[in-house]
Amino acid sequence: MKRVMKVASIVMAVMALTAASTTQAEARRGYARGANGAVGGFARQGQYGSSVGGRAVRYGSGGAGFRAGSFAGPNGGTFQGANAGAFKKGIGGARASKFSSQGPNGGSASGYSNNVYNAQTGSGTRNSGKDINTASGQSYGYDGSTSYTKGSGATSTIDTQNKGDYTVDWQKGAKPVVTPVPSSP
């Protein structure tokens, strides 16, 4: 797995450097496949932005991948985003993503999520959040956290900007129980 990850890192570095030197509306891709695994990557450059990504997998064992992009629209809107993930059979996996955007009218949004799962214990956690600001100055959003165990259920805590905070108990075989969290003065 380490060898595959090293090769993947080298391929991704080459693809990223290649993307930086490409001209308008150009794409590059590369991949290799063998008896034990595969690795691949891409880089794109276009009129409104660029993106790059790649992944590597060892058959029957695990894998990893990522992608990222940055774009600017003709009216002034922008978007940047990235995500990555990896897993190993019998061990678990992890995933993370993040984005931010700005509208041409002054509105904006950003968000994130991450998830970690331990296959040995059957438990994991997920965190996510979004922040949205309108051009008129209103804000919306949340931050949430969920802990889960395979075969048992999950418990979530959600903190919102303007709709109150609450917990949700998602136990297996039962309906979700939502409990508002009292606001502090």
C-alpha positions in Angstrom: 0.0 0.0 0.0 2.8 2.4 0.8 4.4 1.8 -2.6 1.1 2.5 -4.3 0.7 5.7 -2.3 4.2 6.9 -3.2 3.5 6.3 -6.9 0.2 8.0 -6.6 1.8 11.0 -4.9 4.4 11.3 -7.7 1.7 11.0 -10.4 -0.4 13.6 -8.7 2.5 16.0 -8.3 3.3 15.7 -12.0 -0.4 16.2 -12.9 -0.6 19.3 -10.7 2.6 20.8 -12.3 1.3 19.9 -15.7 -2.1 21.6 -15.0 -0.2 24.8 -14.0 1.4 24.9 -17.4 -1.5 24.0 -19.6 -3.3 26.5 -21.9 -7.0 27.3 -22.1 -9.4 24.4 -22.3 -6.8 21.6 -22.0 -7.1 18.4 -20.1 -4.5 15.8 -19.3 -5.1 12.3 -17.9 -2.8 9.4 -16.9 -3.3 6.1 -15.4 -1.5 2.8 -14.9 -3.0 -0.6 -14.0 -1.3 -3.7 -12.8 -1.9 -7.1 -11.3 -1.9 -5.6 -7.7 -3.5 -2.2 -8.2 -4.1 0.9 -10.2 -3.2 4.6 -10.1 -4.5 7.5 -12.1 -4.9 11.2 -12.2 -6.2 14.1 -14.2 -5.7 17.9 -14.6 -8.0 20.3 -16.5 -7.7 23.9 -17.3 -10.6 25.7 -18.9 -12.0 29.2 -19.6 -13.6 29.4 -16.1 -11.1 27.5 -13.9 -9.1 24.3 -13.3 -9.3 21.1 -11.5 -7.0 18.2 -10.6 -7.5 14.8 -9.0 -6.2 11.3 -8.6 -6.6 8.0 -7.0 -4.7 4.8 -6.2 -6.0 1.4 -5.2 -4.5 -1.8 -4.2 -6.9 -4.6 -5.2 -8.5 -6.2 -2.2 -6.7 -4.0 0.2 -7.4 -0.3 0.1 -7.2 2.9 -1.8 -7.0 6.7 -1.6 -8.1 9.6 -3.8 -8.5 13.3 -4.0 -9.7 16.1 -6.2 -9.7 19.9 -6.1 -10.9 22.7 -8.3 -11.2 26.5 -8.5 -13.6 28.3 -10.8 -14.6 31.8 -11.6 -17.7 32.6 -13.6 -18.1 35.3 -16.2 -20.3 37.5 -13.9 -17.8 37.4 -10.9 -18.9 34.4 -9.0 -16.2 32.0 -7.7 -16.0 28.5 -6.3 -13.2 26.5 -4.7 -13.6 23.0 -3.4 -11.6 19.9 -2.5 -12.1 16.5 -1.1 -10.0 13.4 -0.3 -10.6 10.0 1.1 -8.9 6.7 1.9 -9.7 3.3 3.2 -8.0 0.1 4.1 -9.8 -3.2 4.2 -10.4 -4.4 7.8 -9.0 -1.1 9.2 -11.5 1.6 8.2 -11.6 4.7 6.2 -11.7 8.5 6.3 -13.1 11.2 4.0 -13.0 15.0 4.1 -14.3 17.8 1.9 -14.5 21.6 1.9 -15.9 24.3 -0.3 -16.3 28.0 -0.5 -18.1 30.2 -3.0 -18.9 33.8 -3.6 -21.8 34.9 -5.7 -21.7 37.9 -8.1 -24.4 39.6 -6.0 -22.4 39.4 -2.7 -23.9 36.3 -1.3 -21.5 33.6 -0.1 -21.4 30.0 1.1 -18.9 27.7 2.6 -19.0 24.2 4.1 -17.1 21.2 5.2 -17.6 17.5 6.1 -15.4 14.7 7.4 -16.1 11.2 8.2 -13.9 8.6 10.0 -14.9 4.9 10.3 -13.0 2.3 12.3 -13.8 -1.1 10.8 -12.3 -2.9 13.8 -14.7 -1.4 16.3 -17.6 -0.7 13.9 -17.8 2.9 15.0 -17.3 6.2 13.5 -17.9 9.9 13.5 -19.1 12.5 11.0 -18.8 16.2 11.3 -20.2 18.7 8.8 -21.3 22.3 8.6 -22.4 25.0 6.2 -22.4 28.8 6.4 -24.6 30.7 4.0 -24.7 34.5 3.8 -27.2 36.2 1.5 -26.6 39.4 -0.4 -29.2 41.1 1.9 -27.1 40.2 5.0 -29.1 37.2 6.3 -27.0 34.3 7.7 -28.0 30.6 7.8 -26.0 27.6 8.7 -25.2 24.8 11.0 -22.4 22.6 12.5 -23.3 19.0 13.2 -21.6 16.0 14.7 -22.8 12.4 14.5 -21.3 9.4 16.3 -22.4 6.0 15.1 -21.8 2.3 15.9 -22.6 -0.5 13.4 -25.7 -2.4 14.5 -26.6 0.0 17.2 -27.5 3.4 15.8 -26.2 7.0 16.0 -26.5 10.2 18.0 -26.3 13.6 16.4 -25.8 17.1 17.8 -26.8 20.0 15.5 -26.0 23.6 16.3 -27.8 26.0 13.9 -27.2 29.7 13.5 -30.8 30.8 13.9 -33.1 27.8 14.2 -32.1 26.5 17.7 -29.9 23.6 18.6 -30.9 20.0 19.1 -29.8 16.4 19.4 -31.2 13.4 17.5 -31.0 9.8 18.8 -31.1 7.4 15.9 -31.2 4.0 17.7 -31.6 0.9 15.6 -35.2 -0.3 15.3 -36.7 2.9 16.8 -37.9 6.2 15.4 -35.5 9.1 15.7 -35.9 11.1 18.9 -35.3 14.9 18.5 -34.5 16.8 21.6 -34.2 20.6 21.5 -31.2 22.0 23.5 -32.1 24.9 25.7 -30.4 28.1 24.6 -28.1 29.7 27.1 -28.7 33.4 28.0 
